[in-house]
Amino acid sequence: MSCQTRWGYTYSCSIHMEMLSAELENFKAGLEPGSMLHTLISEHDVILKFLDSLDEANNMIQNMDTYKPEAVIFKELRHIAEHLVETEKHHQREEDVLFPELEKRGISGPSRIMRMEHDMLRPRKKRLKEISENVEDIDFADFKGELNELTRFIVFNLRDHIFKENHILYPTAFEVIDDPEVWKKMLNDADQIGYCCFTPGRQ
């Protein structure tokens, strides 16, 4: 059974992942609905579904020989791309509110890596949106090639990014930021930034 390692977590693709999934559900269940961390995890749940849909859309398009403007899959691809770009508000709440509080407490390594990954993903999500909106203006073979490259990068790296935040960064934040008044202020600051169009309970 093959194993992978993320930030010191070594797990197999079946048993360990099931254990970690249950661990995350227990952690989320202990958070107050509407709290900052609960909302961030809930947004991750939605983003992961978008990534699954992107993977499926890419597979379908890769099996097409020509661009068919009437095909629903291209509308679905635009919808997915628009929502992945919309995740910027999620990242901004992390970068402007959560990460600084961790850094004040001497935890800067993980947040630095997360910022770098946000920066790495941002232009690729924007490019995905651009090509999804201009398929008819791009040679279809070139479009398929770029779509496949972008999809593979975004799906793999954003899933990995979410895993690290869910299982390491957020539990660490919950543990080290132990003042309820700080969390209250953080939530207020997050409210000022705003939420994604798909944020559960915030539409």
Beta strands, then each sheet from edge to edge (+ up, - down):
strand 1: 3-6
strand 2: 9-12
sheet 1: 1+ 2-
end
